[in-house]
Structures are given as structure tokens and as C-alpha cells.
Amino acid sequence: MDPKKTAIVLIEYQNDFVSEGGALHNAVKDVMSTTAMLDNSRAVIEGARARGADIVFVPISFAAGYPEIRAEPYGILKGVIDTSAFRAGSWGAEIVDQLPRSAGDIVIEGKRGLCAFYSTNLDFVLRQRNIETVALAGFLTNCCVESTMRTAYEKGYDVVTLTDCTATVSAEEQKLAVEKNFPMFSRPMTHVEFLRELDGGLRAEARAGGYATA
């Protein structure tokens, strides 16, 4: 796995999910604690960035009144409206301060639904940067992460899902997604396993460089 052709795609690391007082924090905090996803996410961001991978944040937000959502919403997007979550310009929609940021990180604008590709230029940005491998993390494990995973798989990316950098609303749903659904459309890994894969790519590159100059 070549770090220079790899991007960490971080889905909805926003106050409404991550932080105390966030509109949807109570729904995910137990699984966040169980998986230690925030600490693991911090570790994988720092580790991947140091190895040369791209860091890509994909937040979601809606204008006042949620005009982007159908007049009679149902399902997960109805829950967003009912809790007044992810309102553009609000504290809840901001990317959390707990994660390390760098001037070279990319923030993708325009996410209005579940898949991080569908209403954004994520695919364009990744291909402009010659990305071949995407490693997914964030919220919700069985919703936006899984939707993005399926699309990335069909678009031909090498897809990794970071199992200990995700969270959803129950332990049962987390377990089912990670054990049953993730292997169908990605290579599930912990953040430690993923960083080892990047290290393997760096070693392979070093060996190739050595041969080239021999």
C-alpha cells in the first residue's frame, strides 16, 4: 500500500456527533467509548500523515430549514431534522477540535446525504491526487461509512474500512456492520493494521529505490 496514493477519508467528525452537547452525541457515545474511535482516529491521522498519506475530511451540513431534504423526510435524514443537527454555520456542524489538523489537509464541501461521493467532488479530488486506496472512518458505521464504502468499491478504489475508527448507535449494529457488511465491499482493518500496511509500502518503495540506484 503506497502512502502517497492513499487517502484517509474522515466522515462527519463534527461536534453534533463527537462532542458533549452535540445533537446526536448521546446516540453514539457508548459505541465511541467501546471502540475508542476518537483516540484511534487521532492516532491514524497523525501516523498516516507522517507516512505521506492524504487526510480528507468530509463533513455534512444543511442550510437553515433543511431545504436540501425532501418536504416529507423519513429515515435517517428525518432524524437529522428532528434533532436540528448539522446546521450550516452552527457549532454542531463544525469539525471537532480534538483531531489534529494540518494546512495540507483537504475538506470536501457539499455532503448533503449518506454517501460522501454522491453530492460532492470527492471522486474528482481523489483522482486529481492519484489516490488508489481510500481508508474510511467516521459516522455512522452502518450508514454514511457503509454507503461511501460501497460507492468507493464500485468506483474501483482499493477500499479499507478502519473498524476501530467508526461508531454507530448500538453495539449490535456496529458488530453486524463490521463483521458482515464491511468484508463484502472493503478490507476491514484496525488502525494499527492499516499503519503497518503503509509501513510495508514505504519499505517496498525504499527497496525499489535501492535497486534503481544499484
C-alpha positions as CSV (number, residue, x, y, z in Angstrom):
1,M,0.0,0.0,0.0
2,D,1.7,3.2,-1.2
3,P,1.1,6.0,1.3
4,K,1.5,8.6,-1.5
5,K,-1.5,7.0,-3.3
6,T,-3.6,6.6,-0.1
7,A,-6.2,8.9,1.5
8,I,-7.8,8.7,4.9
9,V,-11.5,9.8,4.4
10,L,-12.9,11.0,7.7
11,I,-16.7,11.2,7.6
12,E,-18.6,13.6,9.8
13,Y,-16.2,14.1,12.6
14,Q,-18.4,17.0,13.8
15,N,-19.5,18.3,17.1
16,D,-23.1,17.1,16.7
17,F,-21.7,13.5,16.8
18,V,-18.4,13.7,18.7
19,S,-18.8,16.3,21.4
20,E,-20.8,16.6,24.6
21,G,-23.9,18.7,23.9
22,G,-23.9,17.7,20.2
23,A,-27.4,17.0,18.8
24,L,-26.6,13.3,18.2
25,H,-23.8,12.7,20.6
26,N,-25.9,10.7,23.1
27,A,-26.8,8.3,20.3
28,V,-23.2,7.3,19.5
29,K,-21.2,8.0,22.7
30,D,-21.4,4.4,24.0
31,V,-20.1,2.8,20.8
32,M,-17.5,5.6,20.6
33,S,-16.3,4.6,24.0
34,T,-16.3,0.9,23.3
35,T,-14.3,1.3,20.1
36,A,-12.1,4.2,21.4
37,M,-12.7,5.6,17.9
38,L,-11.7,9.1,18.7
39,D,-8.3,8.2,20.1
40,N,-7.7,5.7,17.3
41,S,-8.7,8.3,14.7
42,R,-6.3,10.8,16.1
43,A,-3.5,8.1,16.0
44,V,-4.3,7.1,12.4
45,I,-4.4,10.7,11.2
46,E,-1.1,11.5,12.8
47,G,0.5,8.2,11.6
48,A,-0.8,8.3,8.1
49,R,0.1,12.0,7.6
50,A,3.6,11.3,8.8
51,R,3.9,8.5,6.3
52,G,2.8,10.7,3.4
53,A,-0.9,9.9,3.0
54,D,-3.6,12.5,2.3
55,I,-6.0,13.4,5.1
56,V,-9.5,14.2,3.8
57,F,-12.4,15.5,6.0
58,V,-16.0,15.1,4.7
59,P,-18.4,17.0,6.9
60,I,-22.2,17.2,6.3
61,S,-24.3,20.4,6.6
62,F,-27.6,21.8,5.7
63,A,-28.9,25.4,5.2
64,A,-31.4,26.8,7.7
65,G,-34.8,25.0,7.3
66,Y,-33.1,22.0,5.6
67,P,-34.2,22.9,2.1
68,E,-31.9,20.3,0.6
69,I,-34.1,17.5,2.2
70,R,-37.4,16.4,0.8
71,A,-40.6,18.1,2.2
72,E,-41.7,14.9,3.9
73,P,-38.5,13.3,5.1
74,Y,-38.2,9.8,6.5
75,G,-35.4,7.6,7.8
76,I,-32.0,8.9,8.9
77,L,-32.4,12.3,7.3
78,K,-35.7,12.9,9.3
79,G,-33.7,12.2,12.4
80,V,-31.3,15.0,11.4
81,I,-34.1,17.4,11.0
82,D,-35.9,16.3,14.2
83,T,-32.7,16.9,16.2
84,S,-31.7,20.2,14.4
85,A,-28.3,18.6,13.6
86,F,-25.6,19.8,11.2
87,R,-27.0,23.2,10.6
88,A,-24.5,25.2,8.4
89,G,-22.6,27.8,10.5
90,S,-23.5,26.2,13.8
91,W,-21.1,24.8,16.4
92,G,-22.6,21.4,15.9
93,A,-21.6,21.3,12.2
94,E,-18.0,22.3,12.8
95,I,-15.3,19.7,12.5
96,V,-14.1,18.8,16.0
97,D,-11.0,20.4,17.6
98,Q,-9.9,17.1,19.1
99,L,-8.5,15.8,15.8
100,P,-5.1,17.1,14.6
101,R,-5.3,19.4,11.6
102,S,-2.7,20.4,9.1
103,A,-2.6,23.1,6.4
104,G,-2.3,20.3,3.8
105,D,-5.5,18.6,4.8
106,I,-8.5,18.6,2.4
107,V,-12.0,19.5,3.4
108,I,-14.7,18.3,1.0
109,E,-17.8,20.5,0.8
110,G,-21.3,19.7,-0.2
111,K,-22.2,16.5,1.5
112,R,-25.9,16.5,1.9
113,G,-26.8,12.8,2.1
114,L,-25.3,9.5,3.1
115,C,-22.6,8.7,0.5
116,A,-19.6,11.0,0.7
117,F,-19.2,10.8,-3.1
118,Y,-22.8,11.5,-4.2
119,S,-23.2,15.3,-3.9
120,T,-19.5,16.2,-3.6
121,N,-16.4,16.4,-5.7
122,L,-14.6,13.8,-3.6
123,D,-14.0,11.5,-6.5
124,F,-12.6,14.3,-8.6
125,V,-10.2,15.4,-5.8
126,L,-9.0,11.8,-5.1
127,R,-8.3,11.2,-8.8
128,Q,-6.6,14.5,-9.2
129,R,-4.2,13.4,-6.4
130,N,-3.7,10.0,-8.0
131,I,-5.3,8.2,-5.0
132,E,-5.8,4.5,-5.4
133,T,-6.5,3.4,-1.8
134,V,-9.1,5.0,0.4
135,A,-9.3,4.2,4.1
136,L,-12.7,5.1,5.6
137,A,-13.5,6.2,9.2
138,G,-16.3,8.1,11.0
139,F,-20.1,8.1,11.5
140,L,-22.3,6.2,11.2
141,T,-20.7,2.8,10.7
142,N,-23.7,1.3,9.1
143,C,-24.9,4.4,7.3
144,C,-22.6,7.0,5.8
145,V,-19.4,5.0,6.2
146,E,-21.0,2.0,4.6
147,S,-22.7,4.0,1.8
148,T,-19.3,5.6,1.0
149,M,-17.6,2.2,1.2
150,R,-19.9,0.6,-1.4
151,T,-19.5,3.5,-3.8
152,A,-15.7,3.6,-3.5
153,Y,-15.7,-0.2,-4.1
154,E,-17.8,0.2,-7.3
155,K,-15.6,3.1,-8.5
156,G,-12.6,0.8,-8.4
157,Y,-10.7,2.1,-5.4
158,D,-8.8,-0.2,-3.1
159,V,-11.1,0.3,-0.1
160,V,-10.1,-0.1,3.6
161,T,-12.5,0.4,6.4
162,L,-10.9,1.2,9.8
163,T,-13.0,-0.9,12.1
164,D,-11.9,0.8,15.3
165,C,-12.3,4.3,13.9
166,T,-16.1,4.1,13.4
167,A,-19.2,4.3,15.6
168,T,-23.0,4.0,15.3
169,V,-26.0,3.9,17.6
170,S,-25.7,0.5,19.1
171,A,-23.1,-2.3,19.7
172,E,-25.3,-4.7,17.8
173,E,-25.3,-2.6,14.7
174,Q,-21.6,-1.9,15.0
175,K,-20.8,-5.6,15.2
176,L,-23.1,-6.6,12.3
177,A,-21.7,-3.9,10.0
178,V,-18.0,-4.7,10.8
179,E,-18.3,-8.5,10.7
180,K,-20.9,-9.0,7.9
181,N,-21.1,-6.0,5.6
182,F,-17.6,-4.5,5.6
183,P,-15.8,-7.6,4.2
184,M,-18.2,-7.5,1.2
185,F,-17.0,-4.1,0.0
186,S,-13.7,-3.4,1.7
187,R,-10.7,-4.8,3.5
188,P,-11.6,-4.2,7.2
189,M,-8.6,-3.3,9.4
190,T,-7.8,-1.8,12.7
191,H,-5.9,1.5,12.6
192,V,-2.8,-0.4,13.8
193,E,-3.0,-2.9,11.0
194,F,-3.5,-0.2,8.5
195,L,-0.4,1.8,9.6
196,R,1.6,-1.5,9.3
197,E,0.3,-1.8,5.7
198,L,1.6,1.7,5.0
199,D,4.9,0.9,6.5
200,G,5.1,-2.1,4.2
201,G,4.5,0.2,1.3
202,L,7.3,2.5,2.4
203,R,9.7,-0.4,2.8
204,A,8.8,-1.7,-0.7
205,E,9.4,1.8,-2.1
206,A,12.8,2.0,-0.4
207,R,13.8,-1.4,-1.8
208,A,12.8,-0.4,-5.3
209,G,14.7,2.8,-5.0
210,G,17.8,0.9,-3.8
211,Y,17.6,-1.4,-6.8
212,A,17.1,1.5,-9.2
213,T,20.3,3.1,-8.0
214,A,22.4,-0.1,-7.7
